[in-house]
Amino acid sequence: MSERADDATERVLSMVHPLVDEYRSRCLWFLRSDYYPQSTAEILRVLRQIEEHGDLAAFQRAAEIRAWLSRSSSESSAAS
């Protein structure tokens, strides 16, 4: 993975972890209390749960993170 992709991943994770903390009890109660998604698939699964069971603010924040994921995956596929 390139340094640029690593930076994008770190940026996404820095947005996902606080969102998980904020909505853990409402939307992610079934996950371990120390669980944080790491892979893109895990992040997307968690975002979907937050979108489905959270409030409007949660939905909007999840959409912002999806946009970052989409952007970073597009950049890496364009570079290959």
Protein Blocks (a to p, Z undefined) as FASTA:
>chain_A
ZZklmmmmmmmmmmmmmmmmmmmmmmmmmpcfkbccfbfmlmmmmmmmmmmmmcfklmmm
mmmmmmmmmmmmmmmmmmZZ
